[in-house]
Amino acid sequence: MEAVKENKMGVLPIKKLLVTMSLPIMVSMLVQALYNVVDSIFVGQYSDAAFAAVSLAFPVQMLIIAVAVGTGVGMNSLVSRRLGEKKFTDANEGVSAGIFLGIISWAGFAVFGLFFSRMFFEAFTAGIENGALIAEMGTQYISICTIFSFGVFIQITCERIMQSTGVTIYNMITQLTGAVINIILDPILIFGIGPFPEMGAAGAAVATVAGQIVAMILCLYFVNKKIKEVKVRLRGFRPHKRIIGEIYKVGVPSIVMQAITSVMIVGFNFILVYVYAADVSAAAVSVLGAYFKLQSFIFLPVLGLTNGLIPIVAYNYGARHRKRILDAIRFATILAVIIMIVGMVIFQLFPDALLRMFNATPAMLEMGTGALRTISLCFAFAGVGIVFSSVFQAVGNGVLSMLVSLCRQLVVILPAAYLLSMLGSVNDVWYAFPVAECVSLIMSILFFRHINKKYIRPLDDPAAYVPGM
């Protein structure tokens, strides 16, 4: 039977395997970063208030991605391990459960968009300039993004299904298609070009969800027509507690780990809004929003690399190929650190040029130049931590990844930011980022030593292993 042949993740040379699996995801994530930034550039050109609204909405969008990606990571880890163990029934149950959980998650965010989006924005805009206008624009923007978020949930789930079988090229096609649609529609709907009305921030949201829905349709097609090892069967599907439990054993820590970023941004915004004067806080909120848009160009390729690494490690863990696991981790760490160092150099040399893309005000430029240079100091440390966290998830121990993220983005960074804000200058608060990265690196190294000793080192290295390093 075709289904029982050895998957390429168990036999292809590691360097070639990691590059061929990760590169399409990295390209697609770079495109994702591009249209996130282009979205903000057009909104920034529209008005300062619109840019502030989109910046405040960013944590909610990140939470959507966190739930979608976290669930997908849990499913990806389960399906890849079951394929490595040749347990194909469980693998098929896993992909169907992943789609089901994506639909349930979308329903929860749609409820938030309908009933709680205005309340969210009013909590942040009472103490800043143009607060009422920012709240109105933000409510329109996030309502559209949440109510129509079914596109991104199904799209990401299908992308993880393809990744779990070692097929990643179609992810790049779907991401590119969604990005192109978003970029084309952004200026048309924001500024009202041709027969289209001027929609402002709401137009950016419509462009975003339109791209996501088209990408979702393409993903469903590829999963059903191009993937042979697993099949999505929702007709007559019944959720199995055991399968969902295994998905969320890895998925929940991953969701929490990524959702913590949203909580961190919300907490950081509270510090910026309530510690500093109204004019300073408005610029600081915009700087923070611009930073997270810009850093996606650096962090998303590394996340794309680790999205390729997770199924490789998971499959070879299930197949008990110890040397292949260690080779993959070593090569991924080298690539991640190189990417991060390049990013740090760009942030150090060209911070003003990066900020000007968002039509930055003089106050935002003055504050943001120092902020980008300070925050980027420990990018290389973050690269190592991201790779190690993906390894924890791949072997089914996502709790360790969650603990690292908790310390990095809640336990360390927010108290550090608050204490630094007490020094008086807003420029000091940005040093909380390097402090948090140093702590998380130490934790990641200690946890990896534990994972290596308990899970990886005991594995036998089969004689059939094909050396690729």
Rosetta blueprint (number, residue, H / E / L):
1 M L
2 E H
3 A H
4 V H
5 K L
6 E L
7 N L
8 K H
9 M H
10 G H
11 V L
12 L L
13 P L
14 I H
15 K H
16 K H
17 L H
18 L H
19 V H
20 T H
21 M H
22 S H
23 L H
24 P H
25 I H
26 M H
27 V H
28 S H
29 M H
30 L H
31 V H
32 Q H
33 A H
34 L H
35 Y H
36 N H
37 V H
38 V H
39 D H
40 S H
41 I H
42 F H
43 V H
44 G H
45 Q H
46 Y H
47 S L
48 D H
49 A H
50 A H
51 F H
52 A H
53 A H
54 V H
55 S H
56 L H
57 A H
58 F H
59 P H
60 V H
61 Q H
62 M H
63 L H
64 I H
65 I H
66 A H
67 V H
68 A H
69 V H
70 G H
71 T H
72 G H
73 V H
74 G H
75 M H
76 N H
77 S H
78 L H
79 V H
80 S H
81 R H
82 R H
83 L H
84 G H
85 E L
86 K L
87 K L
88 F H
89 T H
90 D H
91 A H
92 N H
93 E H
94 G H
95 V H
96 S H
97 A H
98 G H
99 I H
100 F H
101 L H
102 G H
103 I H
104 I H
105 S H
106 W H
107 A H
108 G H
109 F H
110 A H
111 V H
112 F H
113 G H
114 L H
115 F H
116 F L
117 S H
118 R H
119 M H
120 F H
121 F H
122 E H
123 A H
124 F H
125 T H
126 A L
127 G L
128 I L
129 E L
130 N L
131 G H
132 A H
133 L H
134 I H
135 A H
136 E H
137 M H
138 G H
139 T H
140 Q H
141 Y H
142 I H
143 S H
144 I H
145 C H
146 T H
147 I H
148 F L
149 S L
150 F H
151 G H
152 V H
153 F H
154 I H
155 Q H
156 I H
157 T H
158 C H
159 E H
160 R H
161 I H
162 M H
163 Q H
164 S H
165 T L
166 G L
167 V L
168 T L
169 I H
170 Y H
171 N H
172 M H
173 I H
174 T H
175 Q H
176 L H
177 T H
178 G H
179 A H
180 V H
181 I H
182 N H
183 I H
184 I H
185 L H
186 D H
187 P H
188 I H
189 L H
190 I H
191 F H
192 G L
193 I L
194 G L
195 P L
196 F L
197 P L
198 E L
199 M L
200 G L
201 A H
202 A H
203 G H
204 A H
205 A H
206 V H
207 A H
208 T H
209 V H
210 A H
211 G H
212 Q H
213 I H
214 V H
215 A H
216 M H
217 I H
218 L H
219 C H
220 L H
221 Y H
222 F H
223 V H
224 N H
225 K H
226 K H
227 I L
228 K L
229 E L
230 V L
231 K L
232 V L
233 R L
234 L L
235 R L
236 G L
237 F L
238 R L
239 P L
240 H L
241 K H
242 R H
243 I H
244 I H
245 G H
246 E H
247 I H
248 Y H
249 K H
250 V H
251 G H
252 V H
253 P H
254 S H
255 I H
256 V H
257 M H
258 Q H
259 A H
260 I H
261 T H
262 S H
263 V H
264 M H
265 I H
266 V H
267 G H
268 F H
269 N H
270 F H
271 I H
272 L H
273 V H
274 Y H
275 V H
276 Y L
277 A L
278 A H
279 D H
280 V H
281 S H
282 A H
283 A H
284 A H
285 V H
286 S H
287 V H
288 L H
289 G H
290 A H
291 Y H
292 F H
293 K H
294 L H
295 Q H
296 S H
297 F H
298 I H
299 F H
300 L H
301 P H
302 V H
303 L H
304 G H
305 L H
306 T H
307 N H
308 G H
309 L H
310 I H
311 P H
312 I H
313 V H
314 A H
315 Y H
316 N H
317 Y H
318 G H
319 A L
320 R L
321 H L
322 R H
323 K H
324 R H
325 I H
326 L H
327 D H
328 A H
329 I H
330 R H
331 F H
332 A H
333 T H
334 I H
335 L H
336 A H
337 V H
338 I H
339 I H
340 M H
341 I H
342 V H
343 G H
344 M H
345 V H
346 I H
347 F H
348 Q H
349 L H
350 F L
351 P H
352 D H
353 A H
354 L H
355 L H
356 R H
357 M L
358 F L
359 N L
360 A L
361 T L
362 P H
363 A H
364 M H
365 L H
366 E H
367 M H
368 G H
369 T H
370 G H
371 A H
372 L H
373 R H
374 T H
375 I H
376 S H
377 L H
378 C H
379 F H
380 A H
381 F H
382 A H
383 G H
384 V H
385 G H
386 I H
387 V H
388 F H
389 S H
390 S H
391 V H
392 F H
393 Q H
394 A H
395 V L
396 G L
397 N L
398 G H
399 V H
400 L H
401 S H
402 M H
403 L H
404 V H
405 S H
406 L H
407 C H
408 R H
409 Q H
410 L H
411 V H
412 V L
413 I H
414 L H
415 P H
416 A H
417 A H
418 Y H
419 L H
420 L H
421 S H
422 M L
423 L L
424 G L
425 S L
426 V H
427 N H
428 D H
429 V H
430 W L
431 Y L
432 A H
433 F H
434 P H
435 V H
436 A H
437 E H
438 C H
439 V H
440 S H
441 L H
442 I H
443 M H
444 S H
445 I H
446 L H
447 F H
448 F H
449 R H
450 H H
451 I H
452 N H
453 K H
454 K H
455 Y H
456 I H
457 R L
458 P L
459 L L
460 D L
461 D L
462 P L
463 A L
464 A L
465 Y L
466 V L
467 P L
468 G L
469 M L
